[in-house]
Amino acid sequence: MGKIGYGAAQLQSAEIMQRLRKQATHPTRVATLDRLETAVAAITSGNAFQLARQHNRDTTRFRPSRKKIIAEDVGEFVRLRQFIEGSKTTWTGPTADFIRHDKDISLYLAAVTCELNHVATGNRKRGKGSLSAEIERIVQSLPSLSDQLLIRRALESKRPVRAVLRG
């Protein structure tokens, strides 16, 4: 998948996944990330739709026309795989609830969604001393990608950042 623009920064789902894998210290987390990547690939490629159809399951969340991937879609794919594989399945998650509570995985899904919709901002050159460049430097200095995303969303929607940070 290509890079997508989000504010003045370039996010890429592959880079986010790479960072998540680098931070993963437990084998369970690594396995969860593997299943997440497999689920997202199946949903975006249309394979999940075909698989659901072959097994007479609901295809609503996997329709190729959908341009957004949310936690419930991945959770539904996990349930589909559990149904297909039966009691000996290794598809124990990630569940939709788990994804919703993990900011970094939610950020990954947001990046995938942006890439699906080809959301991109122009690569306008900004002056080194401009306000936009200064704001971007500040946002990029935040340690968490999810915090960076929250701030960028607030700036784009022109909402006070204080309101976003409170929840």
Protein Blocks (a to p, Z undefined) as FASTA:
>chain_A
ZZddehjbdcdfklmmmmmmmmpmbfklmmmmmmmmmmmmmmmnommmmmmmmnopafkl
mgfkbccdcfklmmmmmmmmmmmnommbcblbccfklmmmmmklmmmmmmmmmmmnopac
ddddcdfkbmklmmmmmmmmpmblklmmmmmmmmmnopafklmmnZZ
